[in-house]
Amino acid sequence: MSATTILASGSETRFRSADRAEAGAGTPIALTIAGSDSGGGAGIQADLKTFSALGVYGASVITALTAQNTRGVQGIHHVPAEFVAAQLDSVFSDLAVGAVKIGMLSQPDVIDAVADALAARGSANVVLDPVMIATSGDRLISDTAAIRLRERLLPLALVLTPNLPEAAALLGESVATNEAEMEAQGRRLLALGPASVLMKGGHLTGPESVDIFVYPDGRGRLEAPRVPTRNTHGTGCTLSSAIAAMLASGSSLVEAVVQAKDYLTDALFAADRLRIGSGSGPVHHFHAAWTRGKSADQGDPA
């Protein structure tokens, strides 16, 4: 059902999947560094579902525990930075990680632990989703942590994937209201250090959902039909983890971004087949697998 296009200029050779090449032809592995969503629709849970749906083995480092459901976030328990560092050491010392997706990092010392580990390992395929505000509107990160994230992690990212409020918060500007403003903010974020920026346009209106992908010597415009569903919980997590999965499988970044946009669009089209909670439900990560033997009105298993 998806219909993604990308118009790009410039060379994408710098975006080949270096970590995957070094890992060899073994099982592709992606690592998610993020918070846990007890409701299962976003965070670590969404990332691991996405990795599995796309044929990639998923490892995880949990940075926070949330008491969360489809109606919102009721509480956050922060994982100590030293234990985050211990998880990172365990994973990197044993697994050939081909790509890293970073999500919710709520504390400055945790951001430092992640940045130190990535810099020490020389991780190349880092997808940074600057999770700051949940779909429900709940604030997930402190102002101090947001500053530390901008200073320490943006320069390590192969791609930064902010939605429009997150991009505005990182820049201290008003939220973009059109594609020209999206590209301009993407360029300003690019100047902060990431190799590329994918500005997600889901907060705009209109029949098409348009994302703008910018990098130093080119740009891309991705579009897909806007899906009329309230089940949008975890969309940002799903898109960024899909990019990481594709990078771990050997795709270039441009290829990974296009494939991830298609995957998310299909997951949104299938979201209403799920009957989960009473608020903003999740997208359907396993839309391609949970179709056998189901009638249109049965819904998929919870």
C-alpha positions in Angstrom: 0.0 0.0 0.0 3.0 2.3 0.4 4.1 4.6 -2.3 7.4 6.2 -1.3 9.5 8.2 -3.7 12.9 9.9 -3.2 14.5 12.5 -5.3 18.1 12.9 -4.3 21.3 14.6 -5.6 24.9 14.2 -4.7 26.9 11.1 -3.9 25.8 8.5 -1.4 29.0 6.5 -1.4 29.9 7.8 2.1 26.7 6.1 3.4 27.6 2.5 2.6 27.1 0.2 5.6 30.7 0.1 7.0 29.9 -1.9 10.2 28.0 -4.6 8.3 30.9 -5.0 5.8 33.3 -5.5 8.7 31.0 -8.0 10.4 31.1 -10.2 7.4 28.2 -12.3 6.0 26.9 -13.6 9.3 23.5 -13.0 10.9 22.7 -9.2 10.7 22.5 -7.7 14.2 21.1 -4.4 15.3 21.3 -2.9 18.7 18.7 -0.6 20.3 19.6 1.7 23.1 16.4 3.0 24.5 13.7 3.0 27.2 11.2 0.2 27.8 7.5 0.8 27.1 5.4 -1.4 29.4 2.5 -1.1 26.9 4.7 -2.7 24.2 4.0 -0.1 21.4 7.1 2.1 21.5 10.7 2.1 22.8 12.7 -1.1 23.2 9.6 -3.3 22.4 8.8 -1.5 19.1 12.5 -1.6 18.1 12.9 -5.4 18.7 9.6 -6.1 16.9 10.8 -4.0 13.9 14.2 -5.8 13.8 12.5 -9.2 13.9 9.9 -8.2 11.2 12.7 -7.2 8.9 14.8 -10.3 9.4 17.5 -8.8 11.8 18.6 -10.1 15.2 18.0 -7.5 17.9 20.0 -6.8 20.9 19.0 -4.2 23.5 20.4 -1.9 26.1 17.7 -0.5 28.4 18.2 3.1 29.6 14.9 3.7 31.4 11.7 1.8 32.5 8.4 3.5 31.8 5.0 2.8 33.3 3.1 3.4 30.0 0.1 2.4 28.1 -1.9 3.7 25.1 -3.2 6.6 27.2 0.1 8.0 28.2 3.2 7.7 30.5 2.4 7.3 34.2 5.9 7.0 35.5 9.6 6.7 34.6 12.4 4.8 36.4 15.9 5.7 35.3 18.5 3.0 34.9 21.8 4.1 36.5 24.5 5.1 34.0 27.0 2.5 35.3 24.5 -0.2 34.5 23.8 1.2 31.1 27.6 1.1 30.5 27.7 -2.5 31.7 25.0 -3.5 29.2 26.8 -1.8 26.4 30.1 -3.5 27.3 28.4 -6.9 27.4 26.8 -6.5 23.9 29.8 -4.9 22.1 32.3 -7.4 23.6 30.4 -10.4 22.2 28.1 -9.4 19.3 29.0 -8.2 15.8 26.7 -5.2 15.9 26.0 -3.9 12.4 23.9 -0.8 13.3 22.9 1.0 16.5 19.5 2.7 17.0 19.4 5.2 19.9 16.1 6.3 21.4 15.1 7.6 24.8 18.1 8.8 26.9 16.6 10.7 29.8 19.6 11.5 31.9 22.9 13.4 31.1 25.2 10.7 32.7 23.5 8.1 30.6 24.1 10.1 27.5 27.7 10.3 28.4 27.9 6.6 29.0 26.4 5.9 25.5 28.6 8.5 23.8 31.7 7.1 25.4 30.9 3.5 24.4 30.1 4.4 20.8 33.2 6.6 20.4 35.4 3.8 21.9 34.0 1.2 19.5 34.0 3.5 16.5 30.4 2.6 15.7 29.6 3.9 12.2 25.9 3.1 11.6 24.3 5.1 14.4 20.7 6.1 13.9 19.8 8.7 16.5 16.1 9.3 17.2 16.0 12.2 19.7 13.1 11.0 21.8 12.0 14.0 23.8 8.2 14.0 23.8 5.9 10.9 23.6 3.0 10.6 21.1 0.7 11.3 24.1 2.5 14.7 24.7 4.4 13.5 27.8 7.9 15.0 28.3 10.5 12.2 28.4 13.8 14.1 28.7 15.2 16.9 30.9 16.4 20.2 29.5 19.9 19.4 30.7 19.9 16.0 29.0 18.6 17.6 25.8 21.7 19.9 25.7 24.0 17.0 26.4 22.4 14.9 23.7 22.9 17.7 21.2 26.6 18.2 22.2 27.7 14.6 22.5 25.6 12.4 20.4 24.6 14.4 17.3 28.3 14.4 16.1 28.3 10.5 16.3 25.1 10.0 14.3 25.1 8.7 10.7 21.5 9.9 10.6 19.4 12.0 13.0 15.6 11.4 12.7 13.7 14.2 14.6 10.0 14.9 14.2 9.1 18.5 13.8 8.7 19.4 17.5 12.0 17.6 18.3 13.8 19.4 15.6 12.5 22.7 16.9 13.5 21.9 20.5 17.0 20.9 19.4 17.4 24.2 17.6 15.5 26.4 20.0 13.2 27.5 17.2 9.5 27.4 16.3 8.1 24.2 14.8 8.4 24.0 11.0 5.1 24.5 9.1 6.1 23.6 5.5 8.7 21.7 3.5 11.0 24.7 3.0 11.2 25.3 6.7 11.8 21.6 7.3 14.8 21.6 4.9 16.2 24.8 6.4 16.0 23.3 10.0 17.5 20.1 8.7 20.4 22.0 7.3 20.9 23.8 10.7 20.8 20.5 12.5 23.3 19.1 10.0 25.7 21.9 11.1 25.6 20.4 14.6 27.5 17.3 13.5 25.3 14.4 12.2 26.2 13.1 8.8 22.6 13.4 7.6 19.2 14.4 8.9 15.8 12.9 8.2 13.1 15.5 9.0 9.9 13.6 9.7 6.8 15.5 8.5 4.1 13.5 10.3 3.0 16.6 12.2 2.1 18.4 9.0 -1.3 18.1 7.4 -2.4 17.1 3.9 -3.0 13.9 1.9 0.7 13.0 1.8 3.2 12.4 4.6 6.4 14.0 3.5 9.8 13.6 5.0 12.9 15.6 4.0 16.3 13.9 4.0 19.3 16.2 3.9 23.1 15.6 3.8 26.0 17.8 2.9 26.0 17.3 -0.8 22.3 16.4 -1.5 18.7 16.2 -0.4 15.8 13.8 -0.8 12.1 14.1 -0.5 10.1 11.0 0.6 6.3 10.9 0.4 3.7 8.4 1.2 -0.1 8.5 1.7 -1.2 9.9 5.1 -3.0 7.1 6.9 -6.2 8.1 8.7 -5.7 6.2 12.0 -5.3 7.1 15.7 -3.0 4.1 16.1 0.3 6.0 15.7 2.0 5.1 19.0 5.7 4.2 18.3 5.9 5.6 14.8 9.2 7.4 15.4 10.8 4.4 17.1 9.6 2.1 14.3 11.0 4.3 11.5 14.4 4.8 13.1 14.8 1.1 14.1 13.7 0.1 10.6 16.6 2.3 9.2 19.0 0.6 11.6 17.7 -2.9 10.5 18.3 -2.1 6.9 21.8 -0.7 7.6 22.6 -3.9 9.5 21.5 -5.9 6.5 23.9 -4.0 4.2 21.8 -1.3 2.7 23.2 2.1 2.0 21.7 4.9 4.1 19.5 6.2 1.2 18.3 2.7 0.5 17.6 2.1 4.2 15.6 5.4 4.6 13.4 4.6 1.6 12.8 1.0 2.7 12.1 2.1 6.3 9.5 4.7 5.1 7.8 2.0 3.1 7.7 -0.4 6.1 6.3 2.2 8.4 3.6 3.2 5.9 2.5 -0.4 5.6 2.5 -0.8 9.4 0.3 2.3 9.7 -2.2 1.0 7.0 -2.5 -2.2 9.0 -2.7 -0.6 12.4 -6.5 -0.6 12.7 -6.4 -4.4 12.5 -5.0 -4.4 16.0 -7.3 -3.9 19.1 -4.9 -2.6 21.7 -5.9 -0.4 24.6 -8.3 2.6 24.6 -5.9 5.4 23.5 -3.4 5.8 20.8 -2.6 2.2 19.8 0.6 0.9 18.2 1.4 0.4 14.5 1.2 -3.1 13.3 4.9 -4.2 13.2 4.0 -7.8 12.0 1.5 -6.8 9.4 3.1 -9.1 6.8 3.1 -12.1 9.1 -0.2 -11.9 11.0 -2.5 -12.3 8.0 -2.9 -16.0 7.5 -6.3 -17.3 8.5 -7.7 -13.9 9.6 -10.9 -12.3 8.4 -11.1 -8.6 8.0 -13.2 -8.1 11.1 -11.5 -10.5 13.5 -8.5 -8.3 14.2 -5.0 -9.7 14.9 -4.0 -11.2 18.2 -3.1 -8.8 21.0 
